[in-house]
């Protein structure tokens, strides 16, 4: 009588040297980027007496949120102690309409350019996009003169217009590369059914491009929210965005330099784009992958 050998389960997989190195690289990269955030967070929760002891990486002995309250509504910029809350609402008033307008116009431009394919259109499109790579600092003075003549200088509408102008090349490029890979037969069939330019765009192309809308919106939102120079030049004293007010708070030299307040104000300024990346990361990756495949 013969006995069958006992079946053995799959051998436990062992990590190769390459996998160990890859995971080690990921862990070190995460620590490299998270360490500054950790330092800012623990410093913002300490009192100034504890900060002066020099233990920069130590957890706070007593958690203190007074620095956060001061940063939001009481941090000083020169002689004014209003915190970053005014800059927060200014940034909202600047960023939201700029994102909506630039993404809307960029989607229409990208759709129109994807349909317009005469001889030499790719060359002309490349030249148009190359203009978007010119440093925008070159255009600051002409734009200042233009907005002053239009009575839009030092206004929310003026800084929104500037952000829309500088954001359109990138947004147009994203949508054009997405739409150009969609089969032409889809649009031709819609035209046979009597659909025109706008109906095809609104009922067919735009619903198909939701991932790209998310990607373009995230790019525009984070870029406009984190902008410093355009807000400083065009917004005016009463409409300064959060980044400009943060700079004014950190560089105020009157009285004691409150490092806990500075760190809290920095985190408050960065929390909105961080939250957007955190909650829409899946949509962002889908959009990037779709653009990579279709573009």
Buried (B, 14 or more C-beta within 10 A) or exposed (E): EEEEEEEEEEEEEEEEEEEEEEEEEEEEEEEEEEEEEEEBBBBBBBBBEBBEEEEEEEEBEEEBEEBBBBBBEBBBBEEEBBBBBBBBEBBBBBBBBBBBBBBBBBBBBBBBBBBEEEEEEEEEBEEBBEEBEEEEEEBBEEBBEBBEEEEBBBBBBBBBBBBBBBBBBBBBBBBBBBBBEBEEEEBEEBEEEEBEEEEBBEEBBBEBBEBBBBBBBBBBBBBBBBBEEBBBBBBBEEBBBBBBBBBBBBEBEEEEEBBBBBBBBBBBBBEBBEEBEEEBEEBBEBBBEBBEEBB
